[in-house]
Amino acid sequence: WTASDAIKQGMQTNTLRAVCVGNYLAFYVNGTFVGEATDDTYRDGQVGLAASAADRLGTIIQFDNLTVSQPVAG
């Protein structure tokens, strides 16, 4: 895990984007690229979404407006 200034704190809304194509994964927070990886373990699968707040009892995490789409060929 790496801290990022792209992540808004407190009650602010964050927009997350994951790009998953084959073995390539890239992650964006609020339009800012925050990391990438390649992993040949799984080349396809299902969508899952999870969150945690270590050492923050009483934290409420909400998700809405989830969109899943095919990658655009470029």
All heavy atoms as TSV, in Angstrom:
chain	resi	resn	atom	element	x	y	z
A	1	TRP	N	N	0.834	-1.182	0.000
A	1	TRP	CA	C	0.000	0.000	0.000
A	1	TRP	C	C	0.872	1.237	0.000
A	1	TRP	O	O	1.872	1.309	0.689
A	1	TRP	CB	C	-0.910	-0.004	1.212
A	1	TRP	CG	C	-1.873	-1.144	1.203
A	1	TRP	CD1	C	-1.749	-2.304	1.910
A	1	TRP	CD2	C	-3.065	-1.273	0.451
A	1	TRP	NE1	N	-2.815	-3.126	1.654
A	1	TRP	CE2	C	-3.643	-2.513	0.744
A	1	TRP	CE3	C	-3.711	-0.450	-0.448
A	1	TRP	CZ2	C	-4.838	-2.947	0.182
A	1	TRP	CZ3	C	-4.893	-0.885	-1.011
A	1	TRP	CH2	C	-5.439	-2.113	-0.693
A	2	THR	N	N	0.427	2.236	-0.743
A	2	THR	CA	C	1.141	3.499	-0.812
A	2	THR	C	C	0.150	4.643	-0.643
A	2	THR	O	O	-0.908	4.643	-1.290
A	2	THR	CB	C	1.858	3.646	-2.172
A	2	THR	OG1	O	2.740	2.542	-2.340
A	2	THR	CG2	C	2.646	4.931	-2.248
A	3	ALA	N	N	0.458	5.588	0.185
A	3	ALA	CA	C	-0.403	6.757	0.351
A	3	ALA	C	C	-0.389	7.588	-0.930
A	3	ALA	O	O	0.582	7.589	-1.676
A	3	ALA	CB	C	0.088	7.599	1.522
A	4	SER	N	N	-1.476	8.303	-1.186
A	4	SER	CA	C	-1.554	9.150	-2.375
A	4	SER	C	C	-2.340	10.416	-2.059
A	4	SER	O	O	-3.405	10.355	-1.441
A	4	SER	CB	C	-2.235	8.402	-3.521
A	4	SER	OG	O	-2.455	9.275	-4.612
A	5	ASP	N	N	-1.825	11.547	-2.520
A	5	ASP	CA	C	-2.530	12.817	-2.366
A	5	ASP	C	C	-3.782	12.874	-3.246
A	5	ASP	O	O	-4.608	13.765	-3.084
A	5	ASP	CB	C	-1.615	13.990	-2.710
A	5	ASP	CG	C	-0.504	14.182	-1.686
A	5	ASP	OD1	O	-0.695	13.767	-0.521
A	5	ASP	OD2	O	0.546	14.728	-2.057
A	6	ALA	N	N	-3.927	11.924	-4.189
A	6	ALA	CA	C	-5.102	11.890	-5.060
A	6	ALA	C	C	-6.357	11.477	-4.290
A	6	ALA	O	O	-7.473	11.752	-4.729
A	6	ALA	CB	C	-4.868	10.921	-6.217
A	7	ILE	N	N	-6.192	10.837	-3.142
A	7	ILE	CA	C	-7.323	10.346	-2.366
A	7	ILE	C	C	-7.840	11.453	-1.460
A	7	ILE	O	O	-7.117	11.980	-0.623
A	7	ILE	CB	C	-6.921	9.113	-1.523
A	7	ILE	CG1	C	-6.423	8.004	-2.440
A	7	ILE	CG2	C	-8.093	8.646	-0.668
A	7	ILE	CD1	C	-5.778	6.849	-1.714
A	8	LYS	N	N	-9.110	11.793	-1.637
A	8	LYS	CA	C	-9.754	12.812	-0.802
A	8	LYS	C	C	-10.112	12.194	0.542
A	8	LYS	O	O	-10.580	11.064	0.612
A	8	LYS	CB	C	-11.005	13.341	-1.486
A	8	LYS	CG	C	-10.724	14.034	-2.815
A	8	LYS	CD	C	-12.006	14.437	-3.482
A	8	LYS	CE	C	-11.759	14.997	-4.867
A	8	LYS	NZ	N	-13.034	15.262	-5.560
A	9	GLN	N	N	-9.908	12.923	1.599
A	9	GLN	CA	C	-10.124	12.423	2.955
A	9	GLN	C	C	-11.481	12.852	3.492
A	9	GLN	O	O	-12.121	13.756	2.968
A	9	GLN	CB	C	-9.012	12.942	3.874
A	9	GLN	CG	C	-7.606	12.564	3.427
A	9	GLN	CD	C	-7.357	11.081	3.498
A	9	GLN	OE1	O	-7.622	10.455	4.509
A	9	GLN	NE2	N	-6.839	10.512	2.427
A	10	GLY	N	N	-11.881	12.221	4.588
A	10	GLY	CA	C	-13.109	12.607	5.275
A	10	GLY	C	C	-14.350	12.221	4.503
A	10	GLY	O	O	-14.415	11.166	3.892
A	11	MET	N	N	-15.334	13.084	4.524
A	11	MET	CA	C	-16.629	12.808	3.895
A	11	MET	C	C	-16.656	13.147	2.406
A	11	MET	O	O	-17.707	13.161	1.788
A	11	MET	CB	C	-17.728	13.599	4.620
A	11	MET	CG	C	-17.906	13.221	6.072
A	11	MET	SD	S	-18.476	11.516	6.289
A	11	MET	CE	C	-20.113	11.637	5.615
A	12	GLN	N	N	-15.519	13.420	1.803
A	12	GLN	CA	C	-15.460	13.761	0.389
A	12	GLN	C	C	-15.623	12.515	-0.480
A	12	GLN	O	O	-15.315	11.408	-0.067
A	12	GLN	CB	C	-14.134	14.440	0.066
A	12	GLN	CG	C	-13.915	15.731	0.831
A	12	GLN	CD	C	-12.613	16.377	0.455
A	12	GLN	OE1	O	-12.491	16.902	-0.635
A	12	GLN	NE2	N	-11.642	16.301	1.350
A	13	THR	N	N	-16.075	12.713	-1.696
A	13	THR	CA	C	-16.281	11.628	-2.649
A	13	THR	C	C	-15.020	11.389	-3.462
A	13	THR	O	O	-14.369	12.338	-3.902
A	13	THR	CB	C	-17.448	11.975	-3.599
A	13	THR	OG1	O	-18.634	12.118	-2.821
A	13	THR	CG2	C	-17.653	10.893	-4.635
A	14	ASN	N	N	-14.670	10.117	-3.663
A	14	ASN	CA	C	-13.565	9.722	-4.525
A	14	ASN	C	C	-14.115	8.928	-5.702
A	14	ASN	O	O	-15.027	8.117	-5.540
A	14	ASN	CB	C	-12.570	8.846	-3.759
A	14	ASN	CG	C	-11.772	9.639	-2.768
A	14	ASN	OD1	O	-10.877	10.384	-3.139
A	14	ASN	ND2	N	-12.090	9.505	-1.494
A	15	THR	N	N	-13.548	9.161	-6.874
A	15	THR	CA	C	-13.907	8.406	-8.065
A	15	THR	C	C	-12.772	7.429	-8.362
A	15	THR	O	O	-11.610	7.836	-8.472
A	15	THR	CB	C	-14.119	9.350	-9.269
A	15	THR	OG1	O	-15.161	10.265	-8.942
A	15	THR	CG2	C	-14.483	8.573	-10.511
A	16	LEU	N	N	-13.110	6.145	-8.476
A	16	LEU	CA	C	-12.122	5.096	-8.721
A	16	LEU	C	C	-12.288	4.554	-10.132
A	16	LEU	O	O	-13.410	4.413	-10.618
A	16	LEU	CB	C	-12.315	3.952	-7.721
A	16	LEU	CG	C	-12.417	4.345	-6.249
A	16	LEU	CD1	C	-12.682	3.110	-5.405
A	16	LEU	CD2	C	-11.173	5.058	-5.801
A	17	ARG	N	N	-11.177	4.244	-10.781
A	17	ARG	CA	C	-11.204	3.647	-12.121
A	17	ARG	C	C	-10.145	2.562	-12.185
A	17	ARG	O	O	-8.973	2.813	-11.878
A	17	ARG	CB	C	-10.927	4.702	-13.182
A	17	ARG	CG	C	-10.882	4.136	-14.584
A	17	ARG	CD	C	-10.662	5.254	-15.597
A	17	ARG	NE	N	-10.451	4.695	-16.908
A	17	ARG	CZ	C	-9.590	5.167	-17.791
A	17	ARG	NH1	N	-8.876	6.241	-17.501
A	17	ARG	NH2	N	-9.449	4.595	-18.947
A	18	ALA	N	N	-10.564	1.372	-12.560
A	18	ALA	CA	C	-9.627	0.263	-12.747
A	18	ALA	C	C	-9.653	-0.137	-14.217
A	18	ALA	O	O	-10.720	-0.333	-14.790
A	18	ALA	CB	C	-10.019	-0.919	-11.878
A	19	VAL	N	N	-8.492	-0.236	-14.826
A	19	VAL	CA	C	-8.362	-0.695	-16.201
A	19	VAL	C	C	-7.756	-2.089	-16.132
A	19	VAL	O	O	-6.635	-2.256	-15.637
A	19	VAL	CB	C	-7.461	0.251	-17.027
A	19	VAL	CG1	C	-7.260	-0.287	-18.426
A	19	VAL	CG2	C	-8.045	1.653	-17.052
A	20	CYS	N	N	-8.510	-3.068	-16.590
A	20	CYS	CA	C	-8.087	-4.466	-16.504
A	20	CYS	C	C	-8.197	-5.084	-17.891
A	20	CYS	O	O	-9.305	-5.340	-18.374
A	20	CYS	CB	C	-8.976	-5.227	-15.524
A	20	CYS	SG	S	-9.181	-4.409	-13.934
A	21	VAL	N	N	-7.067	-5.293	-18.550
A	21	VAL	CA	C	-7.047	-5.844	-19.899
A	21	VAL	C	C	-6.041	-6.984	-19.920
A	21	VAL	O	O	-4.838	-6.754	-19.750
A	21	VAL	CB	C	-6.667	-4.773	-20.946
A	21	VAL	CG1	C	-6.659	-5.371	-22.337
A	21	VAL	CG2	C	-7.606	-3.580	-20.875
A	22	GLY	N	N	-6.539	-8.207	-20.077
A	22	GLY	CA	C	-5.644	-9.361	-20.054
A	22	GLY	C	C	-4.940	-9.444	-18.719
A	22	GLY	O	O	-5.572	-9.473	-17.674
A	23	ASN	N	N	-3.615	-9.422	-18.741
A	23	ASN	CA	C	-2.840	-9.504	-17.493
A	23	ASN	C	C	-2.432	-8.121	-16.956
A	23	ASN	O	O	-1.707	-8.020	-15.988
A	23	ASN	CB	C	-1.610	-10.371	-17.688
A	23	ASN	CG	C	-0.577	-9.736	-18.608
A	23	ASN	OD1	O	-0.862	-8.791	-19.338
A	23	ASN	ND2	N	0.615	-10.285	-18.594
A	24	TYR	N	N	-2.908	-7.048	-17.610
A	24	TYR	CA	C	-2.531	-5.677	-17.220
A	24	TYR	C	C	-3.608	-5.044	-16.346
A	24	TYR	O	O	-4.803	-5.108	-16.658
A	24	TYR	CB	C	-2.319	-4.804	-18.461
A	24	TYR	CG	C	-2.012	-3.367	-18.134
A	24	TYR	CD1	C	-0.763	-3.008	-17.654
A	24	TYR	CD2	C	-2.968	-2.378	-18.300
A	24	TYR	CE1	C	-0.477	-1.678	-17.328
A	24	TYR	CE2	C	-2.691	-1.056	-17.992
A	24	TYR	CZ	C	-1.440	-0.724	-17.500
A	24	TYR	OH	O	-1.164	0.583	-17.188
A	25	LEU	N	N	-3.177	-4.414	-15.260
A	25	LEU	CA	C	-4.073	-3.715	-14.350
A	25	LEU	C	C	-3.537	-2.309	-14.100
A	25	LEU	O	O	-2.345	-2.142	-13.830
A	25	LEU	CB	C	-4.151	-4.453	-13.008
A	25	LEU	CG	C	-4.464	-5.941	-13.058
A	25	LEU	CD1	C	-4.195	-6.575	-11.696
A	25	LEU	CD2	C	-5.885	-6.166	-13.479
A	26	ALA	N	N	-4.391	-1.308	-14.190
A	26	ALA	CA	C	-4.012	0.067	-13.856
A	26	ALA	C	C	-5.117	0.650	-12.987
A	26	ALA	O	O	-6.294	0.327	-13.172
A	26	ALA	CB	C	-3.833	0.911	-15.120
A	27	PHE	N	N	-4.751	1.522	-12.048
A	27	PHE	CA	C	-5.727	2.068	-11.127
A	27	PHE	C	C	-5.584	3.582	-11.048
A	27	PHE	O	O	-4.472	4.106	-10.962
A	27	PHE	CB	C	-5.544	1.450	-9.740
A	27	PHE	CG	C	-6.726	1.613	-8.845
A	27	PHE	CD1	C	-7.916	0.965	-9.109
A	27	PHE	CD2	C	-6.650	2.425	-7.733
A	27	PHE	CE1	C	-9.023	1.121	-8.285
A	27	PHE	CE2	C	-7.736	2.593	-6.886
A	27	PHE	CZ	C	-8.933	1.939	-7.166
A	28	TYR	N	N	-6.737	4.266	-11.083
A	28	TYR	CA	C	-6.798	5.722	-11.029
A	28	TYR	C	C	-7.716	6.142	-9.877
A	28	TYR	O	O	-8.732	5.494	-9.627
A	28	TYR	CB	C	-7.376	6.290	-12.328
A	28	TYR	CG	C	-6.547	5.976	-13.544
A	28	TYR	CD1	C	-6.619	4.738	-14.168
A	28	TYR	CD2	C	-5.690	6.930	-14.085
A	28	TYR	CE1	C	-5.855	4.446	-15.290
A	28	TYR	CE2	C	-4.927	6.657	-15.208
A	28	TYR	CZ	C	-5.011	5.406	-15.804
A	28	TYR	OH	O	-4.255	5.131	-16.905
A	29	VAL	N	N	-7.369	7.207	-9.197
A	29	VAL	CA	C	-8.214	7.801	-8.160
A	29	VAL	C	C	-8.422	9.262	-8.535
A	29	VAL	O	O	-7.445	10.003	-8.716
A	29	VAL	CB	C	-7.569	7.685	-6.760
A	29	VAL	CG1	C	-8.440	8.382	-5.725
A	29	VAL	CG2	C	-7.333	6.235	-6.378
A	30	ASN	N	N	-9.684	9.640	-8.702
A	30	ASN	CA	C	-10.035	11.014	-9.069
A	30	ASN	C	C	-9.278	11.486	-10.308
A	30	ASN	O	O	-8.811	12.613	-10.383
A	30	ASN	CB	C	-9.811	11.957	-7.880
A	30	ASN	CG	C	-10.663	11.559	-6.693
A	30	ASN	OD1	O	-11.841	11.263	-6.848
A	30	ASN	ND2	N	-10.065	11.517	-5.520
A	31	GLY	N	N	-9.133	10.581	-11.292
A	31	GLY	CA	C	-8.476	10.908	-12.551
A	31	GLY	C	C	-6.965	10.877	-12.511
A	31	GLY	O	O	-6.319	11.083	-13.526
A	32	THR	N	N	-6.373	10.589	-11.355
A	32	THR	CA	C	-4.915	10.546	-11.214
A	32	THR	C	C	-4.447	9.100	-11.204
A	32	THR	O	O	-4.934	8.286	-10.421
A	32	THR	CB	C	-4.477	11.229	-9.896
A	32	THR	OG1	O	-4.906	12.589	-9.914
A	32	THR	CG2	C	-2.965	11.165	-9.722
A	33	PHE	N	N	-3.511	8.778	-12.081
A	33	PHE	CA	C	-2.933	7.432	-12.122
A	33	PHE	C	C	-2.187	7.173	-10.815
A	33	PHE	O	O	-1.344	7.974	-10.408
A	33	PHE	CB	C	-1.970	7.334	-13.309
A	33	PHE	CG	C	-1.194	6.051	-13.351
A	33	PHE	CD1	C	-1.785	4.888	-13.795
A	33	PHE	CD2	C	0.129	6.016	-12.945
A	33	PHE	CE1	C	-1.074	3.700	-13.829
A	33	PHE	CE2	C	0.855	4.842	-12.975
A	33	PHE	CZ	C	0.238	3.682	-13.423
A	34	VAL	N	N	-2.506	6.055	-10.139
A	34	VAL	CA	C	-1.850	5.774	-8.858
A	34	VAL	C	C	-1.076	4.460	-8.846
A	34	VAL	O	O	-0.332	4.205	-7.904
A	34	VAL	CB	C	-2.853	5.810	-7.680
A	34	VAL	CG1	C	-3.379	7.212	-7.465
A	34	VAL	CG2	C	-3.979	4.815	-7.875
A	35	GLY	N	N	-1.223	3.619	-9.879
A	35	GLY	CA	C	-0.433	2.393	-9.896
A	35	GLY	C	C	-0.844	1.445	-11.002
A	35	GLY	O	O	-1.917	1.558	-11.581
A	36	GLU	N	N	0.073	0.512	-11.291
A	36	GLU	CA	C	-0.194	-0.498	-12.311
A	36	GLU	C	C	0.549	-1.774	-11.981
A	36	GLU	O	O	1.506	-1.771	-11.191
A	36	GLU	CB	C	0.206	0.002	-13.695
A	36	GLU	CG	C	1.699	0.192	-13.862
A	36	GLU	CD	C	2.077	0.780	-15.216
A	36	GLU	OE1	O	1.269	0.705	-16.160
A	36	GLU	OE2	O	3.185	1.315	-15.326
A	37	ALA	N	N	0.100	-2.863	-12.574
A	37	ALA	CA	C	0.753	-4.151	-12.363
A	37	ALA	C	C	0.394	-5.080	-13.517
A	37	ALA	O	O	-0.592	-4.858	-14.231
A	37	ALA	CB	C	0.301	-4.775	-11.049
A	38	THR	N	N	1.206	-6.080	-13.708
A	38	THR	CA	C	0.857	-7.176	-14.604
A	38	THR	C	C	0.857	-8.447	-13.775
A	38	THR	O	O	1.682	-8.613	-12.876
A	38	THR	CB	C	1.845	-7.313	-15.786
A	38	THR	OG1	O	3.168	-7.451	-15.270
A	38	THR	CG2	C	1.780	-6.102	-16.694
A	39	ASP	N	N	-0.095	-9.319	-14.069
A	39	ASP	CA	C	-0.241	-10.551	-13.299
A	39	ASP	C	C	-0.861	-11.612	-14.193
A	39	ASP	O	O	-1.993	-11.462	-14.662
A	39	ASP	CB	C	-1.131	-10.291	-12.085
A	39	ASP	CG	C	-1.201	-11.472	-11.139
A	39	ASP	OD1	O	-0.833	-12.595	-11.528
A	39	ASP	OD2	O	-1.650	-11.274	-10.002
A	40	ASP	N	N	-0.130	-12.674	-14.444
A	40	ASP	CA	C	-0.611	-13.748	-15.308
A	40	ASP	C	C	-1.451	-14.781	-14.567
A	40	ASP	O	O	-1.897	-15.755	-15.163
A	40	ASP	CB	C	0.575	-14.451	-15.985
A	40	ASP	CG	C	1.217	-13.568	-17.049
A	40	ASP	OD1	O	0.467	-12.857	-17.740
A	40	ASP	OD2	O	2.454	-13.593	-17.180
A	41	THR	N	N	-1.708	-14.588	-13.273
A	41	THR	CA	C	-2.480	-15.556	-12.503
A	41	THR	C	C	-3.883	-15.722	-13.072
A	41	THR	O	O	-4.360	-16.830	-13.265
A	41	THR	CB	C	-2.569	-15.126	-11.021
A	41	THR	OG1	O	-1.242	-14.960	-10.516
A	41	THR	CG2	C	-3.280	-16.175	-10.189
A	42	TYR	N	N	-4.572	-14.604	-13.326
A	42	TYR	CA	C	-5.926	-14.625	-13.871
A	42	TYR	C	C	-5.990	-13.708	-15.076
A	42	TYR	O	O	-5.661	-12.542	-14.981
A	42	TYR	CB	C	-6.947	-14.153	-12.829
A	42	TYR	CG	C	-6.916	-14.940	-11.547
A	42	TYR	CD1	C	-6.350	-14.409	-10.399
A	42	TYR	CD2	C	-7.443	-16.219	-11.491
A	42	TYR	CE1	C	-6.328	-15.132	-9.219
A	42	TYR	CE2	C	-7.417	-16.960	-10.319
A	42	TYR	CZ	C	-6.857	-16.404	-9.185
A	42	TYR	OH	O	-6.833	-17.117	-8.027
A	43	ARG	N	N	-6.439	-14.212	-16.203
A	43	ARG	CA	C	-6.551	-13.391	-17.407
A	43	ARG	C	C	-7.981	-12.934	-17.653
A	43	ARG	O	O	-8.237	-12.087	-18.486
A	43	ARG	CB	C	-6.008	-14.140	-18.615
A	43	ARG	CG	C	-4.498	-14.391	-18.479
A	43	ARG	CD	C	-3.905	-14.969	-19.726
A	43	ARG	NE	N	-3.937	-14.074	-20.862
A	43	ARG	CZ	C	-3.095	-13.065	-21.071
A	43	ARG	NH1	N	-2.166	-12.800	-20.180
A	43	ARG	NH2	N	-3.196	-12.321	-22.148
A	44	ASP	N	N	-8.943	-13.495	-16.943
A	44	ASP	CA	C	-10.324	-13.045	-17.014
A	44	ASP	C	C	-11.033	-13.475	-15.743
A	44	ASP	O	O	-10.471	-14.217	-14.934
A	44	ASP	CB	C	-11.043	-13.580	-18.256
A	44	ASP	CG	C	-11.013	-15.100	-18.354
A	44	ASP	OD1	O	-10.850	-15.778	-17.318
A	44	ASP	OD2	O	-11.172	-15.621	-19.462
A	45	GLY	N	N	-12.229	-12.978	-15.544
A	45	GLY	CA	C	-12.940	-13.327	-14.328
A	45	GLY	C	C	-14.137	-12.444	-14.100
A	45	GLY	O	O	-14.753	-11.965	-15.043
A	46	GLN	N	N	-14.445	-12.185	-12.847
A	46	GLN	CA	C	-15.605	-11.400	-12.463
A	46	GLN	C	C	-15.161	-10.106	-11.784
A	46	GLN	O	O	-14.004	-9.964	-11.407
A	46	GLN	CB	C	-16.478	-12.210	-11.509
A	46	GLN	CG	C	-16.972	-13.500	-12.123
A	46	GLN	CD	C	-17.739	-14.352	-11.128
A	46	GLN	OE1	O	-17.743	-14.088	-9.941
A	46	GLN	NE2	N	-18.393	-15.371	-11.635
A	47	VAL	N	N	-16.105	-9.190	-11.619
A	47	VAL	CA	C	-15.836	-7.911	-10.962
A	47	VAL	C	C	-16.160	-8.032	-9.484
A	47	VAL	O	O	-17.179	-8.593	-9.105
A	47	VAL	CB	C	-16.689	-6.787	-11.592
A	47	VAL	CG1	C	-16.550	-5.498	-10.806
A	47	VAL	CG2	C	-16.296	-6.586	-13.032
A	48	GLY	N	N	-15.275	-7.520	-8.648
A	48	GLY	CA	C	-15.522	-7.465	-7.216
A	48	GLY	C	C	-15.057	-6.118	-6.683
A	48	GLY	O	O	-14.154	-5.503	-7.235
A	49	LEU	N	N	-15.687	-5.669	-5.630
A	49	LEU	CA	C	-15.350	-4.370	-5.068
A	49	LEU	C	C	-15.354	-4.487	-3.554
A	49	LEU	O	O	-16.308	-4.983	-2.964
A	49	LEU	CB	C	-16.388	-3.339	-5.533
A	49	LEU	CG	C	-16.141	-1.879	-5.281
A	49	LEU	CD1	C	-14.813	-1.422	-5.893
A	49	LEU	CD2	C	-17.277	-1.048	-5.848
A	50	ALA	N	N	-14.265	-4.072	-2.918
A	50	ALA	CA	C	-14.155	-4.158	-1.460
A	50	ALA	C	C	-13.400	-2.939	-0.949
A	50	ALA	O	O	-12.645	-2.308	-1.683
A	50	ALA	CB	C	-13.412	-5.424	-1.060
A	51	ALA	N	N	-13.610	-2.612	0.319
A	51	ALA	CA	C	-12.909	-1.488	0.939
A	51	ALA	C	C	-12.720	-1.776	2.415
A	51	ALA	O	O	-13.452	-2.563	3.006
A	51	ALA	CB	C	-13.695	-0.200	0.764
A	52	SER	N	N	-11.720	-1.135	2.994
A	52	SER	CA	C	-11.511	-1.257	4.432
A	52	SER	C	C	-10.940	0.056	4.958
A	52	SER	O	O	-10.438	0.872	4.205
A	52	SER	CB	C	-10.556	-2.408	4.748
A	52	SER	OG	O	-9.261	-2.115	4.277
A	53	ALA	N	N	-11.040	0.207	6.245
A	53	ALA	CA	C	-10.499	1.392	6.909
A	53	ALA	C	C	-9.800	0.902	8.175
A	53	ALA	O	O	-10.405	0.823	9.235
A	53	ALA	CB	C	-11.596	2.385	7.229
A	54	ALA	N	N	-8.549	0.537	8.040
A	54	ALA	CA	C	-7.786	-0.018	9.161
A	54	ALA	C	C	-7.761	0.956	10.334
A	54	ALA	O	O	-7.536	2.156	10.164
A	54	ALA	CB	C	-6.361	-0.341	8.706
A	55	ASP	N	N	-8.018	0.447	11.503
A	55	ASP	CA	C	-7.969	1.239	12.736
A	55	ASP	C	C	-8.929	2.424	12.738
A	55	ASP	O	O	-8.672	3.437	13.382
A	55	ASP	CB	C	-6.539	1.734	13.012
A	55	ASP	CG	C	-5.567	0.594	13.182
A	55	ASP	OD1	O	-5.958	-0.451	13.748
A	55	ASP	OD2	O	-4.420	0.741	12.750
A	56	ARG	N	N	-10.010	2.324	12.019
A	56	ARG	CA	C	-10.995	3.416	11.956
A	56	ARG	C	C	-12.382	2.857	12.262
A	56	ARG	O	O	-13.237	2.777	11.393
A	56	ARG	CB	C	-11.014	4.064	10.573
A	56	ARG	CG	C	-9.673	4.565	10.107
A	56	ARG	CD	C	-9.519	6.017	10.420
A	56	ARG	NE	N	-8.285	6.480	9.784
A	56	ARG	CZ	C	-7.609	7.483	10.216
A	56	ARG	NH1	N	-7.998	8.150	11.263
A	56	ARG	NH2	N	-6.512	7.857	9.614
A	57	LEU	N	N	-12.632	2.468	13.484
A	57	LEU	CA	C	-13.926	1.937	13.865
A	57	LEU	C	C	-15.023	2.961	13.598
A	57	LEU	O	O	-14.836	4.144	13.820
A	57	LEU	CB	C	-13.934	1.549	15.343
A	57	LEU	CG	C	-12.999	0.395	15.729
A	57	LEU	CD1	C	-13.030	0.168	17.230
A	57	LEU	CD2	C	-13.391	-0.869	14.990
A	58	GLY	N	N	-16.145	2.488	13.100
A	58	GLY	CA	C	-17.260	3.377	12.814
A	58	GLY	C	C	-17.204	4.032	11.447
A	58	GLY	O	O	-18.074	4.812	11.099
A	59	THR	N	N	-16.211	3.728	10.637
A	59	THR	CA	C	-16.103	4.302	9.297
A	59	THR	C	C	-17.203	3.728	8.414
A	59	THR	O	O	-17.466	2.541	8.431
A	59	THR	CB	C	-14.726	3.979	8.678
A	59	THR	OG1	O	-13.727	4.588	9.476
A	59	THR	CG2	C	-14.631	4.492	7.255
A	60	ILE	N	N	-17.836	4.575	7.632
A	60	ILE	CA	C	-18.859	4.154	6.688
A	60	ILE	C	C	-18.302	4.321	5.284
A	60	ILE	O	O	-17.818	5.394	4.915
A	60	ILE	CB	C	-20.142	4.993	6.853
A	60	ILE	CG1	C	-20.720	4.781	8.250
A	60	ILE	CG2	C	-21.154	4.640	5.770
A	60	ILE	CD1	C	-21.855	5.714	8.578
A	61	ILE	N	N	-18.376	3.248	4.499
A	61	ILE	CA	C	-17.894	3.274	3.116
A	61	ILE	C	C	-19.077	2.928	2.234
A	61	ILE	O	O	-19.747	1.926	2.450
A	61	ILE	CB	C	-16.750	2.267	2.906
A	61	ILE	CG1	C	-15.578	2.625	3.819
A	61	ILE	CG2	C	-16.332	2.238	1.436
A	61	ILE	CD1	C	-14.490	1.594	3.863
A	62	GLN	N	N	-19.342	3.762	1.229
A	62	GLN	CA	C	-20.456	3.542	0.328
A	62	GLN	C	C	-19.962	3.560	-1.108
A	62	GLN	O	O	-19.059	4.324	-1.453
A	62	GLN	CB	C	-21.521	4.626	0.494
A	62	GLN	CG	C	-22.140	4.642	1.877
A	62	GLN	CD	C	-23.115	5.794	2.051
A	62	GLN	OE1	O	-22.866	6.906	1.607
A	62	GLN	NE2	N	-24.226	5.512	2.702
A	63	PHE	N	N	-20.575	2.718	-1.945
A	63	PHE	CA	C	-20.283	2.696	-3.376
A	63	PHE	C	C	-21.575	2.968	-4.126
A	63	PHE	O	O	-22.636	2.490	-3.742
A	63	PHE	CB	C	-19.756	1.326	-3.816
A	63	PHE	CG	C	-18.452	0.944	-3.183
A	63	PHE	CD1	C	-18.415	0.011	-2.156
A	63	PHE	CD2	C	-17.262	1.494	-3.616
A	63	PHE	CE1	C	-17.212	-0.357	-1.571
A	63	PHE	CE2	C	-16.056	1.136	-3.037
A	63	PHE	CZ	C	-16.034	0.205	-2.015
A	64	ASP	N	N	-21.497	3.739	-5.201
A	64	ASP	CA	C	-22.638	3.886	-6.094
A	64	ASP	C	C	-22.124	4.158	-7.500
A	64	ASP	O	O	-20.945	4.405	-7.708
A	64	ASP	CB	C	-23.606	4.973	-5.623
A	64	ASP	CG	C	-23.017	6.379	-5.658
A	64	ASP	OD1	O	-21.912	6.568	-6.182
A	64	ASP	OD2	O	-23.667	7.294	-5.145
A	65	ASN	N	N	-22.999	4.053	-8.443
A	65	ASN	CA	C	-22.683	4.327	-9.841
A	65	ASN	C	C	-21.593	3.429	-10.416
A	65	ASN	O	O	-20.754	3.873	-11.198
A	65	ASN	CB	C	-22.300	5.802	-10.043
A	65	ASN	CG	C	-23.409	6.739	-9.646
A	65	ASN	OD1	O	-24.574	6.444	-9.893
A	65	ASN	ND2	N	-23.082	7.840	-9.015
A	66	LEU	N	N	-21.586	2.149	-10.060
A	66	LEU	CA	C	-20.608	1.207	-10.614
A	66	LEU	C	C	-20.921	0.951	-12.079
A	66	LEU	O	O	-22.050	0.633	-12.436
A	66	LEU	CB	C	-20.634	-0.117	-9.843
A	66	LEU	CG	C	-19.744	-1.236	-10.389
A	66	LEU	CD1	C	-18.274	-0.832	-10.293
A	66	LEU	CD2	C	-20.002	-2.536	-9.664
A	67	THR	N	N	-19.922	1.126	-12.930
A	67	THR	CA	C	-20.060	0.870	-14.364
A	67	THR	C	C	-18.953	-0.095	-14.779
A	67	THR	O	O	-17.786	0.114	-14.445
A	67	THR	CB	C	-19.920	2.171	-15.178
A	67	THR	OG1	O	-20.908	3.095	-14.729
A	67	THR	CG2	C	-20.079	1.919	-16.648
A	68	VAL	N	N	-19.332	-1.131	-15.508
A	68	VAL	CA	C	-18.373	-2.082	-16.061
A	68	VAL	C	C	-18.536	-2.062	-17.568
A	68	VAL	O	O	-19.651	-2.197	-18.083
A	68	VAL	CB	C	-18.615	-3.510	-15.510
A	68	VAL	CG1	C	-17.623	-4.484	-16.120
A	68	VAL	CG2	C	-18.526	-3.517	-13.995
A	69	SER	N	N	-17.421	-1.871	-18.302
A	69	SER	CA	C	-17.514	-1.801	-19.759
A	69	SER	C	C	-16.323	-2.491	-20.403
A	69	SER	O	O	-15.292	-2.700	-19.780
A	69	SER	CB	C	-17.597	-0.353	-20.215
A	69	SER	OG	O	-16.448	0.355	-19.791
A	70	GLN	N	N	-16.490	-2.830	-21.654
A	70	GLN	CA	C	-15.407	-3.421	-22.432
A	70	GLN	C	C	-14.358	-2.346	-22.721
A	70	GLN	O	O	-14.699	-1.174	-22.908
A	70	GLN	CB	C	-15.948	-3.949	-23.789
A	70	GLN	CG	C	-16.878	-5.130	-23.641
A	70	GLN	CD	C	-16.137	-6.374	-23.213
A	70	GLN	OE1	O	-14.971	-6.578	-23.530
A	70	GLN	NE2	N	-16.818	-7.239	-22.464
A	71	PRO	N	N	-13.073	-2.721	-22.757
A	71	PRO	CA	C	-12.036	-1.734	-23.097
A	71	PRO	C	C	-12.201	-1.279	-24.545
A	71	PRO	O	O	-12.665	-2.026	-25.397
A	71	PRO	CB	C	-10.726	-2.491	-22.889
A	71	PRO	CG	C	-11.094	-3.936	-22.905
A	71	PRO	CD	C	-12.521	-4.038	-22.474
A	72	VAL	N	N	-11.810	-0.045	-24.781
A	72	VAL	CA	C	-11.864	0.528	-26.116
A	72	VAL	C	C	-10.549	0.236	-26.819
A	72	VAL	O	O	-9.477	0.530	-26.271
A	72	VAL	CB	C	-12.105	2.051	-26.054
A	72	VAL	CG1	C	-12.080	2.670	-27.441
A	72	VAL	CG2	C	-13.413	2.347	-25.334
A	73	ALA	N	N	-10.606	-0.371	-27.994
A	73	ALA	CA	C	-9.383	-0.665	-28.760
A	73	ALA	C	C	-8.755	0.645	-29.195
A	73	ALA	O	O	-9.443	1.563	-29.645
A	73	ALA	CB	C	-9.707	-1.536	-29.951
A	74	GLY	N	N	-7.426	0.731	-29.031
A	74	GLY	CA	C	-6.780	1.999	-29.353
A	74	GLY	C	C	-5.706	1.924	-30.309
A	74	GLY	O	O	-5.109	1.262	-30.936
